[in-house]
Amino acid sequence: MLAPRYWTALGLASLLGLLQYQLWQGRGSLPQVESYRQQLAEQTRANEQARLRNEQLAGEVRDLQEGLTMVEEIARYELGMVKPNEVFVQVGTHSGPPREAPPQPTKP
């Protein structure tokens, strides 16, 4: 007959094997925890980007509610708005030699 120490050792070894299995393969295993940490880091970055965008939008809403300055700025840059009695001058860069004026047609 087997001694009680044998059964105790076998039981403890089985328990150790079960705990190791749970640690590496079961629910809440180390690889799964690492995966959750990566997902958490990605979600934290996404939340931070969304928070910054929300703050920017809240500022734009506040500006729109407070006055027409923001509306005018958007209209000027996106739609090319020019106020009455305002002269629009567009300055460009030209790297070549100056161009001559086209010849004027002569009247017969």
C-alpha positions in Angstrom: 0.0 0.0 0.0 1.1 3.5 -0.7 2.1 5.7 2.1 0.1 8.8 3.1 3.1 11.0 2.2 2.8 9.8 -1.4 -0.8 10.9 -1.7 0.0 14.2 0.0 2.8 14.8 -2.4 0.7 13.8 -5.4 -2.1 16.0 -4.2 0.2 19.0 -3.8 1.8 18.4 -7.2 -1.6 18.2 -8.8 -2.7 21.4 -7.1 0.5 23.1 -8.2 -0.1 21.9 -11.8 -3.6 23.3 -11.7 -2.4 26.7 -10.4 0.2 26.8 -13.1 -2.4 26.1 -15.8 -4.6 28.8 -14.5 -1.6 31.2 -14.4 -0.6 30.6 -18.0 -3.8 29.4 -19.8 -6.9 30.1 -17.7 -9.1 33.1 -17.2 -7.0 36.0 -16.0 -3.8 34.5 -17.3 -0.6 36.5 -17.7 -0.9 36.8 -21.5 -4.5 37.8 -21.2 -3.6 40.5 -18.6 -0.9 41.9 -20.9 -3.4 42.0 -23.8 -5.8 43.9 -21.5 -3.1 46.4 -20.6 -2.4 47.1 -24.3 -6.0 47.6 -25.0 -6.3 49.9 -22.0 -3.3 52.0 -23.2 -4.8 52.3 -26.7 -8.2 53.3 -25.3 -6.5 55.8 -23.0 -4.7 57.4 -26.1 -8.0 57.5 -28.0 -9.8 59.1 -25.0 -7.1 61.8 -24.7 -7.4 62.6 -28.4 -11.2 62.8 -28.1 -10.9 65.0 -25.0 -8.6 67.4 -26.8 -10.9 67.5 -29.8 -13.9 68.1 -27.5 -12.1 71.0 -25.8 -11.4 72.5 -29.2 -15.0 72.2 -30.3 -16.2 73.6 -27.0 -14.0 76.6 -27.6 -15.4 77.1 -31.1 -18.9 76.8 -29.8 -18.1 79.4 -27.1 -16.7 81.8 -29.7 -19.7 81.3 -31.9 -22.1 82.0 -29.0 -20.2 85.1 -27.9 -19.9 86.9 -31.2 -19.6 87.0 -34.9 -15.8 87.2 -34.9 -15.4 83.5 -35.4 -18.0 83.4 -38.1 -16.3 86.2 -39.9 -12.9 84.5 -39.6 -14.3 81.2 -41.0 -16.0 83.1 -43.9 -12.8 84.9 -44.8 -10.5 81.9 -44.8 -12.9 79.2 -46.2 -15.2 81.2 -48.4 -13.1 84.2 -49.4 -15.4 86.8 -47.9 -14.6 90.5 -48.4 -16.3 93.3 -46.5 -17.9 96.2 -48.3 -15.4 99.1 -48.8 -12.5 96.6 -48.4 -9.9 96.0 -51.0 -8.6 92.5 -51.5 -4.9 92.2 -52.4 -3.3 88.9 -53.2 0.5 88.8 -53.2 2.2 86.0 -54.9 5.8 85.1 -55.4 7.4 85.1 -58.9 10.8 83.7 -59.3 11.4 84.5 -63.0 12.3 87.7 -64.7 9.6 90.4 -64.8 7.0 90.0 -67.5 6.4 92.7 -70.0 2.9 94.0 -70.5 1.2 92.7 -73.6 1.2 95.0 -76.5 -1.8 97.3 -76.7 -3.9 97.0 -79.8 -3.7 100.1 -82.0 -6.7 101.8 -83.3 -6.9 102.2 -87.1 
